[in-house]
């Protein structure tokens, strides 16, 4: 494979070419040359040229939170369609949740993921379950799962409610610098909840999910992290606790304070949380039913501030496909979740235009790679060519999806910014 990308602006804070418009020559999976102008034999049959006004190029984007549904729920999504959707969204790497059937809690299930995704241009990284069948009782063999390729440990859509389990997991993962990912929700406070608890839930007559349910879990987990960190033989180790999809202003403040204290903690936010507030549910659109739920305006502004000041490390799609039978029903019976792989970047560009492009790209590239301990990538000569080519200003309408499911509130909406190609593993995918 030989590829020449002409006159693309490099968006990579760690690259010596950051902010410069350059030609980039890729050959056999490596970046061979970066220059103001590269001369090649145009008659070379193996050469492909990408040239378009306004192009940008960055290291390949990484999504920390994807529900692939395969094995077990292939009628909602399978590994082929989730890879296609990821590629369309500009992602070269995705980390998938363990909530499948069977659960990703053994070397065999991780082996199935590895084998089933070998031929795809997207790297699929399994997040292994902390507890068997994600039932919250018995531990999996996390050391074996780590050696089998698990990039992190989480019960995925299910929070770790048992404080002793969470503490022991933090301690168990320390020797090999493992990563624990937890979605903060005290489910004893959210039973039968449908949306954010507030004026809108009262007007709609729907049971609310209080912000306190998220904040109490974060406070608890941070106390346990502080204790585990103080007992560690290697307190200088990297991030060991990651909060997935935070949604409230106080959650941002708690994590900000923890970072200031030096605790090894990170967090992410789902792109769609920047687009909606709980008032958007007044029409009972089940495509807006997500968990964590859309909160109030103050929470949304706090999330934006958290992204801007670095408290929130990464942006995720929280891609959660649901079929028609799970969504086209009464609101209180509908499943939570939206598909987001194809729109995550564009939604942030559209609904948080003030976030500098370089900062946004960092939260899709270097930050998630650091969190998952993936090898670092940068745009430089003789580096691996795992890249996303995109146009940050292109306006487009979301009309079709590569996913098996269609549960998105963004269909028919005009969005700003679009991924156009991914380059990975000798694949060049036009999106």
C-alpha positions as CSV (number, residue, x, y, z in Angstrom):
1,X,0.0,0.0,0.0
2,X,1.3,3.4,-1.0
3,X,-0.7,6.5,-0.2
4,X,0.0,10.2,-0.6
5,X,-2.2,12.7,1.4
6,X,-1.7,16.2,-0.1
7,X,-1.9,19.5,1.8
8,X,-3.4,18.3,5.0
9,X,-3.2,20.2,8.3
10,X,-1.6,18.1,10.9
11,X,-3.6,18.1,14.2
12,X,-1.4,16.4,16.8
13,X,-0.1,18.2,19.8
14,X,2.7,15.6,20.2
15,X,3.9,15.9,16.6
16,X,6.8,18.3,15.5
17,X,4.6,19.1,12.5
18,X,1.5,20.1,14.6
19,X,-0.5,22.9,12.9
20,X,1.5,22.7,9.7
21,X,0.0,22.0,6.3
22,X,2.1,19.1,4.8
23,X,2.1,16.3,2.3
24,X,2.2,12.9,4.0
25,X,3.5,9.8,2.2
26,X,2.6,6.4,3.6
27,X,4.1,3.1,2.5
28,X,3.7,-0.4,3.8
29,X,1.9,0.8,6.9
30,X,4.5,3.4,7.9
31,X,4.7,7.2,7.5
32,X,7.7,7.5,5.1
33,X,7.8,11.2,4.5
34,X,6.2,14.5,5.7
35,X,7.1,17.5,3.7
36,X,5.8,20.7,2.2
37,X,5.7,19.1,-1.2
38,X,6.3,15.5,-2.1
39,X,7.1,14.4,-5.6
40,X,6.0,11.0,-6.7
41,X,5.6,9.0,-9.9
42,X,1.9,9.7,-10.7
43,X,2.0,6.7,-13.0
44,X,2.7,4.3,-10.1
45,X,-0.2,1.9,-10.2
46,X,0.2,1.2,-6.4
47,X,-0.1,4.8,-5.5
48,X,-3.3,6.3,-4.2
49,X,-3.6,10.1,-3.7
50,X,-6.0,11.9,-1.3
51,X,-6.4,15.5,-2.0
52,X,-9.2,17.9,-0.9
53,X,-9.4,21.4,0.3
54,X,-9.6,21.8,4.1
55,X,-8.3,18.3,5.0
56,X,-6.9,17.6,8.5
57,X,-5.0,14.5,9.6
58,X,-4.4,13.2,13.1
59,X,-3.5,9.9,14.8
60,X,-6.3,7.4,14.7
61,X,-9.2,8.1,16.9
62,X,-10.0,5.8,19.9
63,X,-13.4,5.2,21.5
64,X,-13.2,4.0,25.1
65,X,-16.8,2.8,25.4
66,X,-18.6,0.8,22.7
67,X,-21.3,-1.9,23.2
68,X,-20.7,-4.3,20.4
69,X,-23.5,-6.8,21.4
70,X,-21.6,-9.7,19.8
71,X,-21.7,-12.5,20.9
72,X,-25.3,-13.0,21.9
73,X,-27.2,-10.0,20.6
74,X,-26.2,-9.9,17.0
75,X,-29.7,-8.8,16.0
76,X,-28.8,-5.4,17.5
77,X,-25.1,-5.3,16.4
78,X,-22.4,-7.6,15.4
79,X,-18.6,-7.3,15.2
80,X,-18.6,-6.6,11.5
81,X,-21.2,-3.8,11.6
82,X,-19.7,-2.2,14.7
83,X,-16.4,-2.1,13.0
84,X,-18.0,-0.5,9.9
85,X,-19.8,2.1,12.1
86,X,-16.5,2.8,13.9
87,X,-14.7,3.3,10.7
88,X,-17.4,5.7,9.4
89,X,-17.0,7.7,12.5
90,X,-13.2,8.0,12.1
91,X,-12.2,5.5,14.8
92,X,-9.3,3.2,14.2
93,X,-9.6,1.7,17.7
94,X,-12.6,0.8,19.9
95,X,-12.8,-0.7,23.4
96,X,-15.8,-2.9,23.7
97,X,-17.8,-3.6,26.9
98,X,-18.1,-7.1,28.4
99,X,-21.9,-7.2,28.5
100,X,-22.4,-9.8,25.8
101,X,-23.8,-13.4,26.0
102,X,-21.6,-15.1,27.0
103,X,-20.0,-12.3,29.0
104,X,-16.4,-11.4,28.1
105,X,-15.1,-13.1,31.3
106,X,-12.9,-15.9,29.9
107,X,-9.9,-16.4,27.6
108,X,-12.3,-18.2,25.2
109,X,-14.6,-15.2,24.8
110,X,-11.6,-12.8,24.4
111,X,-10.2,-15.2,21.8
112,X,-13.5,-15.1,19.9
113,X,-13.3,-11.3,19.7
114,X,-9.7,-11.4,18.5
115,X,-10.4,-14.0,15.8
116,X,-13.6,-12.4,14.6
117,X,-12.1,-8.9,14.1
118,X,-8.7,-9.8,12.6
119,X,-9.6,-8.8,9.0
120,X,-11.2,-5.4,9.9
121,X,-9.5,-2.0,9.5
122,X,-10.5,-1.2,13.1
123,X,-8.6,-2.5,16.1
124,X,-11.1,-4.0,18.7
125,X,-9.9,-4.0,22.3
126,X,-11.9,-6.1,24.7
127,X,-12.7,-4.8,28.2
128,X,-13.0,-7.9,30.4
129,X,-15.5,-8.4,33.2
130,X,-14.5,-7.9,36.8
131,X,-17.0,-10.4,38.1
132,X,-18.2,-13.6,36.5
133,X,-21.2,-13.0,34.2
134,X,-21.0,-9.3,35.5
135,X,-23.2,-10.5,38.4
136,X,-21.2,-8.6,41.0
137,X,-20.3,-11.6,43.2
138,X,-17.3,-13.7,42.1
139,X,-14.1,-12.3,40.6
140,X,-12.9,-13.4,37.2
141,X,-9.3,-14.4,36.8
142,X,-8.1,-10.9,35.9
143,X,-4.4,-11.8,35.5
144,X,-5.2,-14.5,32.9
145,X,-7.6,-12.1,31.1
146,X,-4.9,-9.4,31.2
147,X,-2.5,-11.8,29.5
148,X,-5.2,-12.8,27.0
149,X,-5.5,-9.2,25.8
150,X,-8.0,-7.4,28.0
151,X,-7.1,-3.7,28.0
152,X,-9.2,-2.9,31.1
153,X,-11.6,-4.4,33.6
154,X,-15.2,-3.3,34.1
155,X,-18.7,-4.8,34.6
156,X,-19.6,-2.4,31.8
157,X,-23.2,-1.3,31.9
158,X,-23.4,-2.6,35.5
159,X,-21.8,-0.5,38.2
160,X,-19.8,-2.2,40.9
161,X,-22.2,-1.7,43.8
162,X,-20.2,-3.7,46.3
163,X,-17.6,-1.5,47.9
164,X,-15.5,-4.4,49.1
165,X,-15.3,-5.8,45.5
166,X,-14.2,-2.4,44.1
167,X,-11.5,-2.0,46.8
168,X,-10.2,-5.5,46.2
169,X,-10.2,-5.0,42.5
170,X,-8.1,-1.8,42.8
171,X,-5.7,-3.7,45.0
172,X,-5.6,-6.8,42.7
173,X,-4.9,-4.7,39.6
174,X,-2.0,-2.7,41.1
175,X,0.8,-5.2,40.5
176,X,0.3,-5.1,36.7
177,X,-0.9,-1.6,36.6
178,X,-4.4,-2.7,35.4
179,X,-7.2,-0.3,34.7
180,X,-10.6,-0.4,36.5
181,X,-13.4,1.3,34.7
182,X,-16.6,1.9,36.6
183,X,-19.9,3.6,35.6
184,X,-20.9,5.6,38.6
185,X,-24.6,4.9,39.5
186,X,-26.0,4.0,42.9
187,X,-28.8,1.8,41.4
188,X,-30.7,1.6,44.7
189,X,-31.6,5.2,44.0
190,X,-32.4,4.8,40.3
191,X,-34.7,1.7,40.3
192,X,-37.4,2.2,37.6
193,X,-35.9,5.6,36.7
194,X,-36.5,6.8,33.2
195,X,-34.8,10.2,33.0
196,X,-33.1,12.9,35.1
197,X,-34.9,13.8,38.3
198,X,-36.1,17.4,38.0
199,X,-38.9,19.6,36.8
200,X,-39.1,17.9,33.4
201,X,-39.5,14.4,35.0
202,X,-42.3,15.8,37.2
203,X,-44.1,17.4,34.3
204,X,-43.9,14.2,32.2
205,X,-44.9,12.0,35.1
206,X,-41.7,9.8,34.8
207,X,-39.7,8.5,37.7
208,X,-36.5,10.5,38.0
209,X,-32.9,9.4,38.3
210,X,-31.3,11.8,40.8
211,X,-27.8,13.3,40.1
212,X,-27.0,12.2,43.7
213,X,-26.9,8.6,42.5
214,X,-23.9,9.3,40.3
215,X,-22.2,11.7,42.7
216,X,-22.5,9.3,45.7
217,X,-20.8,6.5,43.8
218,X,-18.0,8.8,42.7
219,X,-17.4,10.0,46.3
220,X,-17.4,6.4,47.5
221,X,-15.0,5.2,44.7
222,X,-12.7,8.1,45.3
223,X,-12.5,7.4,49.0
224,X,-11.7,3.7,48.2
225,X,-9.1,4.8,45.6
226,X,-7.5,7.1,48.1
227,X,-7.3,4.2,50.6
228,X,-5.9,1.8,48.0
229,X,-3.4,4.4,46.8
230,X,-2.1,5.1,50.3
231,X,-1.6,1.3,50.8
232,X,0.1,0.8,47.5
233,X,3.8,-0.3,47.3
234,X,4.0,1.8,44.1
235,X,1.9,4.9,44.6
236,X,3.5,6.5,41.5
237,X,1.7,4.1,39.2
238,X,-0.5,5.4,36.4
239,X,-4.3,5.8,36.3
240,X,-6.0,2.8,38.0
241,X,-9.6,4.1,38.2
242,X,-11.6,5.5,35.3
243,X,-15.1,6.9,35.6
244,X,-17.2,6.2,32.5
245,X,-19.8,8.7,31.1
246,X,-20.1,11.2,33.9
247,X,-23.0,13.6,33.6
248,X,-23.3,16.1,36.5
249,X,-21.7,19.3,37.6
250,X,-20.8,17.9,41.0
251,X,-19.2,14.8,39.4
252,X,-16.9,17.1,37.5
253,X,-16.0,19.0,40.6
254,X,-15.3,15.8,42.6
255,X,-13.0,14.5,39.9
256,X,-11.2,17.8,39.6
257,X,-10.5,17.9,43.3
258,X,-9.3,14.3,43.2
259,X,-6.8,15.1,40.4
260,X,-5.6,18.1,42.4
261,X,-4.9,15.8,45.3
262,X,-2.8,13.6,43.0
263,X,-5.1,10.6,42.9
264,X,-4.7,8.3,39.8
265,X,-8.1,8.9,38.3
266,X,-9.5,9.7,34.9
267,X,-12.9,10.1,33.3
268,X,-14.8,10.5,30.1
269,X,-18.1,12.0,28.8
270,X,-20.4,10.8,26.1
271,X,-20.6,13.1,23.1
272,X,-24.4,13.2,23.2
273,X,-24.3,14.7,26.7
274,X,-23.1,17.9,25.1
275,X,-26.0,18.1,22.8
276,X,-29.1,17.7,25.0
277,X,-30.7,18.6,28.3
278,X,-33.6,16.8,30.1
279,X,-36.1,19.3,28.6
280,X,-35.5,17.6,25.2
281,X,-37.5,14.6,26.4
282,X,-40.8,16.5,26.5
283,X,-41.8,14.7,23.3
284,X,-41.2,11.2,24.7
285,X,-38.6,10.4,22.0
286,X,-37.2,7.1,23.1
287,X,-34.0,7.8,21.1
288,X,-33.2,10.3,23.8
289,X,-33.5,7.8,26.6
290,X,-29.9,7.2,27.7
291,X,-28.1,6.3,30.9
292,X,-26.8,8.4,32.5
293,X,-29.7,10.6,31.5
294,X,-29.5,14.1,30.1
295,X,-29.3,16.5,33.0
296,X,-29.9,20.2,33.3
297,X,-28.3,23.2,31.6
298,X,-25.9,23.8,34.5
299,X,-24.7,20.2,34.3
300,X,-24.1,20.5,30.5
301,X,-22.1,23.7,31.0
302,X,-20.0,22.0,33.7
303,X,-19.2,19.2,31.3
304,X,-18.0,21.6,28.7
305,X,-15.9,23.4,31.3
306,X,-14.5,20.1,32.5
307,X,-13.5,19.2,28.9
308,X,-11.9,22.7,28.4
309,X,-9.8,22.6,31.6
310,X,-8.7,19.0,31.3
311,X,-10.7,17.5,34.2
312,X,-12.5,15.3,31.6
313,X,-9.9,13.3,29.8
314,X,-11.7,11.7,26.9
315,X,-14.8,11.8,24.8
316,X,-16.7,8.6,24.0
317,X,-19.5,7.6,21.7
318,X,-21.2,5.4,24.3
319,X,-22.4,3.5,21.3
320,X,-25.3,1.3,22.5
321,X,-27.4,-0.2,19.6
322,X,-31.0,-1.2,20.3
323,X,-33.4,-2.8,17.8
324,X,-36.9,-1.4,16.9
325,X,-38.5,-3.8,19.4
326,X,-36.5,-2.2,22.2
327,X,-37.1,1.4,21.2
328,X,-40.4,1.8,19.3
329,X,-42.5,1.2,22.4
330,X,-43.8,3.2,25.4
331,X,-41.1,5.4,26.9
332,X,-41.0,3.6,30.3
333,X,-40.5,0.2,28.6
334,X,-37.9,1.3,26.1
335,X,-34.2,0.3,26.6
336,X,-31.6,2.9,27.3
337,X,-29.0,3.9,24.7
338,X,-28.2,5.5,21.3
339,X,-25.8,4.7,18.5
340,X,-23.0,7.2,18.5
341,X,-19.9,5.9,16.7
342,X,-20.7,7.7,13.4
343,X,-21.6,11.0,15.0
344,X,-19.4,11.5,18.1
345,X,-16.8,13.8,16.6
346,X,-19.5,15.8,14.6
347,X,-21.8,16.2,17.6
348,X,-19.0,17.8,19.7
349,X,-18.0,20.1,16.8
350,X,-21.6,21.1,16.4
351,X,-22.6,21.5,20.0
352,X,-19.4,22.7,21.6
353,X,-17.8,24.8,18.9
354,X,-15.7,26.7,21.4
355,X,-13.6,23.6,22.2
356,X,-10.3,24.1,20.2
357,X,-9.9,21.5,17.5
358,X,-6.5,20.4,18.8
359,X,-8.0,19.8,22.3
360,X,-10.9,17.8,20.9
361,X,-8.6,15.6,18.8
362,X,-6.4,15.0,21.9
363,X,-9.5,13.7,23.7
364,X,-10.1,11.2,20.9
365,X,-6.4,10.2,20.4
366,X,-3.7,10.6,22.9
367,X,-5.8,10.7,26.1
368,X,-7.7,7.5,25.5
369,X,-4.5,5.8,24.4
370,X,-2.9,6.8,27.7
371,X,-5.9,5.6,29.7
372,X,-5.9,2.2,28.0
373,X,-2.1,1.9,27.9
374,X,-2.1,1.5,24.2
375,X,1.2,2.2,22.4
376,X,1.6,5.9,21.8
377,X,1.2,7.2,18.2
378,X,2.2,10.5,16.7
379,X,2.5,12.0,13.2
380,X,6.1,11.8,12.4
381,X,8.3,10.1,9.9
382,X,9.0,6.3,10.4
383,X,6.0,6.1,12.7
384,X,3.1,3.6,12.4
385,X,0.4,4.9,10.0
386,X,-2.7,4.6,12.1
387,X,-4.5,7.8,11.0
388,X,-7.8,9.6,10.7
389,X,-8.3,12.1,7.9
390,X,-11.1,14.5,8.5
391,X,-12.7,17.9,7.5
392,X,-13.4,19.9,10.7
393,X,-15.8,22.3,9.0
394,X,-17.7,20.1,6.5
395,X,-21.5,20.2,7.0
396,X,-23.3,17.0,6.4
397,X,-26.7,15.4,7.2
398,X,-26.8,12.1,9.1
399,X,-29.1,9.9,6.9
400,X,-27.6,6.4,6.8
401,X,-25.8,4.1,9.3
402,X,-23.6,1.1,9.0
403,X,-25.0,-0.1,12.4
404,X,-27.6,-2.8,12.5
405,X,-29.7,-0.5,14.7
406,X,-31.1,2.9,14.1
407,X,-31.6,4.4,17.6
408,X,-30.1,7.8,17.1
409,X,-31.7,11.3,17.7
410,X,-29.4,12.8,15.1
411,X,-30.9,11.3,12.0
412,X,-31.9,14.1,9.6
413,X,-29.8,16.6,11.6
414,X,-27.1,18.7,9.9
415,X,-23.8,18.3,11.7
416,X,-20.4,20.1,11.5
417,X,-17.2,18.2,10.9
418,X,-16.7,14.8,9.3
419,X,-14.2,11.9,9.2
420,X,-13.4,11.0,5.6
421,X,-10.8,8.3,5.7
422,X,-9.1,6.0,8.2
423,X,-5.7,4.4,7.5
424,X,-4.8,1.4,9.6
425,X,-3.2,-2.0,9.2
426,X,-2.5,-1.3,5.6
427,X,-6.2,-0.5,5.0
428,X,-7.3,2.8,3.5
429,X,-11.0,3.2,4.1
430,X,-13.0,6.0,2.5
431,X,-16.0,6.7,4.6
